[in-house]
Amino acid sequence: MDRREAEASLPKATSFISDAEVPGGGVPRTFVHPATGDAYAELPLAGPAEVDAAVAAARAAFPAWRALAPASRRDLLHRLAGTLREHTDELAALVTLEMGMPLRASAAGVAQAAEWFAHYAGWADKISGITVPAAPGAVHDYTALSPRGVVAAIIPWNGPVIALALKVAPALAAGNCVVLKPSELAPFSSVRLAALLTGAGLPPGVLSVVGGGPDTGERLVGHDGVDLVSFTGGNRAGRAVGRAAAERHLPAVLELGGKSASLVFDDVDPVRAGKLGVTLGAVQNSGQGCFLPTRLLVHRGSYDAVLDAAVAAAGRVRIGDPFDPGTSMGPVVSAAAAERILGVVRAARDRGDGRLVAGGTRVDRPGSFVAPTVFADVDPASPLAQEEVFGPVLAVTPFDDEDEAVALANGTRFGLAGYVWTADLARAHRVAARLDAGYISVNGMAGLPPGAPFGGWKASGHGTEGGLDGLREYLRTKNVHIQL
């Protein structure tokens, strides 16, 4: 599907409530395709009335959805996974239109989202408690797991379909209803997805979407009809969400920022390591990902060779129209994001955080394109090494031994992911055990399979998405103690 077809399939509203698109009552917004700078829609965002209506619809739908036979919920979730697969091209094109992700990557994200729905379909009829050994006597004690109720889910713009699946699939499998707030930069794929799922049989009100800005999120998190908050986004907004949830004693799953490091040891191919370092840390989604390895820590014995390969790879990246199947790197999400990222680059150069050896400029074409950027010899204590850029900027730093590599990797306030590149299996296990992060990848990229838990340590948040641990976030335990 090309851009013209994507615009033709565009929803006519930024909210979907119960079973229909709903015009927003908030401020108007002009939506711009980041690869051209051209406006493709102008619509009002969700306002307070849409939040209230969505929560009311979820509360009304919850008793019947909770009471649905687990096998029926399982079968429906499998049907929803199939619907995602059937509409991959359409949903992928909407993501590319909204935020500029290359179409191939957008399609892969939709396919992955379908896998999350299929995985959690398999859990829907396997939720059970335990029988508790009790004191001697005529006693029967057991636990039962119950859905929490209405989930307020807030997702970012940098992969909206897969971000939706990470929260909505386990929440629905557990018997909850969801009110989802996508980013005001990219609401349309979520609106369309909710409409498709409702059309496939999801009962009205079980999933609603309110596409709005921070005020919409604030009202949703503070709403009396919400029972749990699940948030993915930046640290500043995450702290605000956490405080608001704490004031109402609500549980909150917070997946926040990262400054993840790739640790490259001297027993791997330096050319491949350099190329992958740039691809995974800067080119992939234009560096706009919380768990991307945006720091490249390299053993001094192969540092020059890895750095040379990284610079060469950055110069070969095919940057262009994200609807072109041959494009490997698209724009950043907006002109404002491009200016912010280039401001970070200028500040790093002015401070002397490292040597700029590739990129650091706009790409000479319409839209918000920033060249893949590489800094060498980056001071590990500098802002460039410590703060999340959320753009195509890679910071490269040498290390001398394993202990120093681990210390550098752990030497930030974040703890979302870690990457280890080595041919030594013993070292791989040893280093993985020492990294202070919730998700470790060895000799590969974080794949986020739905059966595996994903979550951050330290300032990267708390709570889990994925696997059985992710399902349990949406359940609460009740104990039943019976004197026989």
Residue, then its C-alpha position, 0 to 999 in steps of 0.5 A: m500500500d502506498r501513501r495515497e492508499a494510506e490516506a484513503s483508509l485514514p480514520k475520520a476521527t482520533s477516537f474510537i469509543s464503544d463501537a464507532e469513531v467519535p469526533g474529538g472535543g479537544v483542540p484541533r491538530t494538523f497531522v504532518h507526514p514526516a517524510t515530506g512535511d505535508a499535512y494529510a489531516e486536520l482533526p480535533l483531539a480527544g477532550p475530557a468528554e471522550v475520556d469519560a465516555a470511553v471509561a463509562a463504556a469500558r465499565a459497562a462492558f466489563p461484567a459481561w467480558r469478565a464473565l465470558a467463558p475462558a474458551s470463548r475469550r481464547d477463540l476470540l483473541h485468536r480471531l483478532a490475531g487473524t484480523l491483524r494478519e489480514h490487515t497488515d498492509e493497511l495498518a503498516a501503511l498508517v504507521t508509516l504515514e503517521m510517524g515515518m517508519p519504513l514500510r517493511a519495518s511497519a509491516a514487521g511490527v504488525a506481524q509481531a503484534a498479531e503474534w502477541f494476540a495469538h500468544y495471549a489467546g493461549w493463556a486465556d483459558k489457563i488462568s488459575g490459582i493454587t490450593v494452599p496447604a493449610a494448618p491441620g484441621a478441616v480447612h480448604d484454602y485456595t487462591a483465585l485470580s481475577p481481572r483488575g477491571v478497566v485498564a488505562a493504557i498509554i502508548p508512544w508514537n514510535g511503534p504504535v501497533i506493537a505497543l498497543a499489542l504489548k498492553v491490550a493482548p494480555a489485558l484482554a486475555a485476563g478479562n479486563c477492558v482497556v481504554l487506550k491513549p495513543s500519542e497525539l502524533a500517531p493516533f490513527s493506526s490505533v483507531r483503525l485497529a480498534a475498529l477492526l477488532t470490534g468488527a471481528g467480534l470484540p464486544p463494544g466497550v472492551l477496547s476504546v481509543v482516545g487520541g489526545g495529548p498530555d491533558t487527555g492522559e492526565r484525565l485518564v490516569g486520574h479517572d475514578g473508573v480506572d483500576l490499573v495504569s500501564f504506561t510506556g514513554g519518557n521518564r518525565a511523563g512516567r514520573a507524573v503518571g506514577r505519582a497520579a496513580a500512587e495518589r489513588h493507590l492504583p498499580a502502575v506498570l511503567e516502561l520508561g526510557g533507556k540508554s542501553a549499551s552494546l558490549v563488543f569484545d575482541d573475539v568477534d568480527p569487527v566489521r560486522a560489529g561496527k555495521l550492526g552497531v550503527t544499524l541497531g543503535a542509530v538506523q533502526n527506526s531512526g534511533q527512536g526506540c527505548f531499548l535500542p543499543t545507542r551506546l557502543l562499548v568496544h574492546r580497545g584491541s578492536y576499537d579502531a576497526v569497529l569504529d571504521a566499520a561503523v562510520a563506513a556503514a553510516g555512510r551507506v545507509r539508504i535514507g529516503d521515502p519510507f513507503d519505498p520498499g528499498t528504504s532502510m531509514g526514514p525520517v524522525v517523527s517531526a520537524a521539532a524532533a529533528e531540531r531537538i536531536l540536532g541541538v543535542v548534537r551541537a551541544a555535545r560538540d560544544r562540550g567536547d563529549g566526543r569526536l563527531v565522525a559521521g552525520g550530525t546534519r540534516v539530510d538534504r531533502p524535504g521532511s524531518f530527516v537526520a543523518p545517522t550520527v556517530f560520536a567516537d571516544v565519548d566520555p562515559a560521564s558526559p550527557l551524550a553517554q548518560e541521557e536518552v537522545f531518541g534519535p539516530v545518534l550512536a556514542v562509541t567508547p573504548f574499554d580495556d577489560e571485562d570489568e570496565a565494560v560492565a562498569l561502563a554499561n551499568g554506569t547510567r541511571f537506566g536499566l532497560a536492556g543490554y547487548v553482549w557480543t562475544a564468541d566466548l559462551a562462558r563470558a556471555h553468561r558471566v557478563a549477562a549476569r552482571l548487567d543491571a538491566g531487565y532484558i539482555s541480548v547476546n549476539g543479536m537484537a532484542g526480539l521481544p517474543p511474546g512469551a518472554p518478559f520485558g521490563g526495565w530496572k532503575a529509572s527504566g521503570h518497573g513492571t513487566e510486559g510479555g510472558l506469564d509475568g506480563l499477564r499477571e500484571y493484569l490480574r489480582t489474587k483473592n484468597v478463599h479460606i473455608q472451614l469445612 
